[in-house]
Amino acid sequence: MNIENAQVQMRKGILEFCILHIISRGEVYASDMLEELTSARIMVVEGTLYPLLTRLKNAGLLDYKWVESTSGPPRKYYLLTETGQASLKGMNDTWQELSDSVNSIVSKTEKHKAAINGLTAVETSVLSVENNPEKPNPEN
């Protein structure tokens, strides 16, 4: 299995979810979405973003409006429709379920490996936090 390909596929799988989240904060310009997605390491390029935005618009999840720019041509700003907001809520619920399930499996794997290696519960908790510093260990 090519790990890089798996990583790309995982990122692509959550790209639509992330885009809807960004747009849910208010009207947003595509280059601002690109910047945020890039800084979040979701690895997206214009050639990926624009067709996806078009598909989301055609599905009724988002709309756009043109705004005049003082420094060039008019800019297209995207916003969520009511259907898009409802879809995002459903995706949020699914994301939470998936996240909880995956974290449970990963945690069990870490505990299993620790048991095999003779680590204590405290050492296992430290390993868990070190491997996932952004999310505190729920057992603490």
Backbone torsions as a table, in degrees:
resi	resn	phi	psi	omega
1	MET	NA	132.2	178.1
2	ASN	-83.5	110.4	-175.4
3	ILE	-63.3	-37.2	179.3
4	GLU	-63.0	-40.1	178.4
5	ASN	-64.7	-41.2	178.4
6	ALA	-62.6	-41.6	179.5
7	GLN	-63.8	-42.5	178.6
8	VAL	-62.3	-43.6	-179.4
9	GLN	-64.8	-37.8	178.0
10	MET	-64.8	-42.4	179.4
11	ARG	-65.2	-43.1	179.1
12	LYS	-61.0	-35.4	-178.3
13	GLY	-64.6	-26.0	-179.2
14	ILE	-108.3	2.4	-177.4
15	LEU	-60.8	-47.5	-179.7
16	GLU	-59.5	-43.2	178.3
17	PHE	-59.3	-46.3	-180.0
18	CYS	-65.9	-41.1	178.9
19	ILE	-62.6	-45.0	178.7
20	LEU	-62.2	-37.4	177.2
21	HIS	-63.3	-44.5	-179.6
22	ILE	-61.4	-46.0	-178.4
23	ILE	-68.8	-27.7	-177.9
24	SER	-64.5	-17.6	-179.9
25	ARG	-78.0	-13.9	-178.6
26	GLY	142.2	177.3	-178.7
27	GLU	-55.7	134.1	-176.2
28	VAL	-141.1	142.4	179.2
29	TYR	-86.8	143.1	-175.1
30	ALA	-56.9	-39.2	-179.0
31	SER	-67.0	-28.9	175.2
32	ASP	-69.3	-36.1	175.4
33	MET	-63.9	-46.1	179.0
34	LEU	-57.2	-44.2	-179.0
35	GLU	-61.8	-46.1	-179.1
36	GLU	-66.9	-43.3	179.6
37	LEU	-63.7	-37.7	178.5
38	THR	-67.9	-45.1	-179.7
39	SER	-66.8	-26.1	176.9
40	ALA	-85.1	1.3	178.5
41	ARG	63.9	36.6	175.5
42	ILE	-88.3	-3.1	173.3
43	MET	48.5	78.9	179.3
44	VAL	-130.0	149.4	177.4
45	VAL	-124.0	163.9	-178.7
46	GLU	-53.7	-37.9	-179.3
47	GLY	-64.1	-18.0	175.4
48	THR	-94.9	-41.4	-173.2
49	LEU	-67.7	-50.9	-173.1
50	TYR	-62.5	-43.6	175.7
51	PRO	-63.1	-35.0	178.3
52	LEU	-67.5	-41.8	176.6
53	LEU	-61.0	-40.4	178.2
54	THR	-63.5	-43.5	179.4
55	ARG	-63.6	-41.4	179.0
56	LEU	-65.7	-37.1	177.2
57	LYS	-67.0	-45.2	179.6
58	ASN	-63.0	-27.6	177.8
59	ALA	-82.3	-3.5	177.8
60	GLY	83.1	12.4	-177.7
61	LEU	-86.4	-23.2	178.2
62	LEU	-145.5	165.0	177.2
63	ASP	-135.7	177.1	177.1
64	TYR	-144.7	163.5	173.8
65	LYS	-139.8	150.2	178.6
66	TRP	-91.5	135.4	178.3
67	VAL	-127.1	129.1	178.7
68	GLU	-62.3	143.4	179.6
69	SER	-115.9	140.9	177.8
70	THR	-79.4	-12.9	-176.2
71	SER	-117.7	29.1	179.0
72	GLY	152.4	-154.6	-178.2
73	PRO	-70.3	164.9	177.8
74	PRO	-58.0	151.5	-179.8
75	ARG	-109.6	144.6	178.2
76	LYS	-96.0	119.6	177.8
77	TYR	-108.3	133.3	-177.0
78	TYR	-97.6	147.7	175.9
79	LEU	-145.7	153.6	179.1
80	LEU	-79.2	143.3	171.1
81	THR	-87.1	174.5	175.0
82	GLU	-60.6	-39.4	177.5
83	THR	-62.8	-40.6	177.6
84	GLY	-63.1	-40.2	178.1
85	GLN	-64.1	-42.2	178.7
86	ALA	-65.9	-40.6	178.2
87	SER	-63.9	-41.1	179.3
88	LEU	-63.1	-39.4	177.8
89	LYS	-61.2	-45.1	177.5
90	GLY	-62.6	-40.2	177.7
91	MET	-65.6	-38.7	177.3
92	ASN	-59.3	-45.2	179.0
93	ASP	-60.9	-45.8	178.9
94	THR	-63.4	-43.3	179.0
95	TRP	-59.0	-44.4	-178.9
96	GLN	-62.3	-43.9	178.2
97	GLU	-61.4	-47.7	180.0
98	LEU	-63.4	-44.7	-179.5
99	SER	-60.3	-47.0	178.9
100	ASP	-61.4	-43.5	-178.9
101	SER	-64.9	-46.8	-179.9
102	VAL	-63.9	-44.8	179.3
103	ASN	-61.2	-36.4	178.0
104	SER	-64.0	-45.0	-179.9
105	ILE	-65.2	-45.3	180.0
106	VAL	-62.5	-42.4	179.7
107	SER	-61.8	-43.1	178.4
108	LYS	-63.7	-38.5	178.3
109	THR	-64.3	-44.1	178.9
110	GLU	-62.3	-41.5	178.9
111	LYS	-65.7	-39.4	179.0
112	HIS	-63.5	-47.4	179.1
113	LYS	-62.1	-40.1	179.8
114	ALA	-64.1	-41.4	179.7
115	ALA	-63.4	-41.2	178.8
116	ILE	-64.0	-38.4	-178.3
117	ASN	-87.2	0.6	176.2
118	GLY	76.1	24.6	178.5
119	LEU	-82.2	150.5	177.3
120	THR	-79.9	169.8	178.4
121	ALA	-60.6	-38.8	179.5
122	VAL	-65.1	-43.8	178.5
123	GLU	-64.0	-36.7	177.4
124	THR	-64.3	-42.1	177.9
125	SER	-62.2	-41.4	178.4
126	VAL	-62.5	-43.9	177.8
127	LEU	-60.4	-42.6	-179.6
128	SER	-60.6	-44.8	179.7
129	VAL	-67.0	-39.7	179.4
130	GLU	-65.1	-34.5	-179.9
131	ASN	-80.2	-17.1	-179.1
132	ASN	-143.2	69.2	-173.1
133	PRO	-66.6	-20.3	-177.3
134	GLU	-80.2	-17.9	-177.8
135	LYS	-124.0	115.5	-179.0
136	PRO	-64.1	151.4	179.2
137	ASN	-70.3	124.1	-176.6
138	PRO	-67.4	-14.6	-178.5
139	GLU	-84.3	-7.0	179.8
140	ASN	-82.1	NA	NA
